Amino acid sequence: MTELERILKETLDAQTKELGERIDRHQERLDIQNRELMETKLKLAELRQRQEDSEQHLMRLSTVYDSLKPLLEKLNSSLNAR
């Protein structure tokens, strides 16, 4: 192997190693971002479920209010008549 071939081989090996390390660092960052994204998706799903639960609770309260409203009006009328 000539001196030039040796230098080229060492340079190529060094660049290959450097590129491999850069790829590893990028993969680590992608893995972290993927985990963060999954956590965010889970939190969003939980918030959506809580919102749905709240909406159902509000609908039940609205139904109760609608059914009590006539009685409240009668009671109010009776109290005002006194």
Order of alpha helices (4+ residues) and beta strands (2+ residues): alpha
